[in-house]
Amino acid sequence: MDQGKLAWQGTREEAFGQPEMFDSYGLRLPQTIDICRHLAVNTQSSQVDHAVAAIKEKYQVPQDNGYCTEPVNTGSADRAAAVIVEQLSFQYDKTKPQVLNHLQLTIPRGQFVALMGNNGAGKSTLLHQIGGLLQPAAGYVQVIGSRVTSVMPNVGMVLQNPDFMLFNNTVADEIAFVLRQKKECNSWPAVCRELVDQLGLSGMEEDFPLALSRGQRLRVAIAAVLASKPAVLLLDEPTTGQDIGHIEDIVLLLKAFTAQGGTVVFCTHDTEVAARFADRIVIMCKGQIVADGPGNVVFREQAVLQSTGLKPPAALLVAQNLYGGRAVTVKEVVTYVRQKCLGSNTGEYPASSVGCPN
């Protein structure tokens, strides 16, 4: 569908044979198909074993032999803590099990952290504790050196339902609200323009926020919170309802925020987004942390994934079956095959392929 009209129809295999159509409509290709197209390998199947077989027909791919995937910003050895969660426990109903159970977590400044887990694992509750919306039954949360006892001005939070956050008559007023409250009236037009451009909201400045699509409303809420210049930004399912282009707009803006020293913690069920963008992935189950580390570590813990209902990124399954690797993104798999089979490590691509995604 496109603008209320049927734009195309056909079988799944026929659709996967036209990856450029996915690009034009902002749709996400299965990672198996995306890997194959960037290696100029023809396949119309999204199954991992079919993709691996098709790649092996064209390339003699050597085994991993210690090949390193892209480095991630794990850390924190030289950075002060932005968030400290110490022996945190919480329950909504004293007759039921605790939602958070003696949780401990330290997040350094400048880190981009994905909270993952099944429904009811405690992700949103932990986010609300960090944001000061809930009070712990035991333990404490500390943000930028201060104990959290209520909502803090240096912590911004984007709720899962953006409608709870939107109350102004226009998008521009929504973004400018906090700046006006701070008497920063001179800066709000420039800040508003920058955020509107970065989040794909151009032309909507005078629109009524609640009349926009869900994805647009969520981006307005993100813009409004970023305009307040928080030190720590919390987001609950920020990529829900977004096409692939807007997901990248959101996440790249958040990455720029962390590059300037801000800290991002976001809840998500999307393993592809988490693997591609997060510096660190924290997996929760029944109110406790069951895995914590970079994607190429946590997504290989099969017992953890099974217990939490998470599926590893297809790129990891391709890497494991193709060359015994631990890559978790399309770019890492494509880069490995090109470097090992084509001798290219300078970003040059086969003429029949297109550029590798970021």
Buried (B, 14 or more C-beta within 10 A) or exposed (E): EEEEEEEEEEEEEEBBBEBEBBBEBEEBBBBBBBBBBBBBBEBBBBEBEBBBBBBBEBBEBEEBEEBEBEEBBEBBEEBEBBBBBBEBBBBEEEEEEBBBBEBEBEBBBBBBBBBBBBEEBBBBBBBBBBBBBBEBBBBBBBBBEEEBEEEBEEBBBBBBBBEEBBEBEBBBBBBBBBBEEBEBEEEBEEBBBBBBEBBBBEEBBEBEBBEBEEBBBBBBBBBBBBBBBBBBBBBBBBBBBBBBBBBBBBBEBBBEBBEEEBBBBBBBBBBBBBBBBBBBBBBBBBBBBBBBBBBBBBBBBEEBBEBBEBEBBBBBBBBBBBBEBBBBBBBBBBBBBBEBBEEBEEEEBEEEBEEBBE
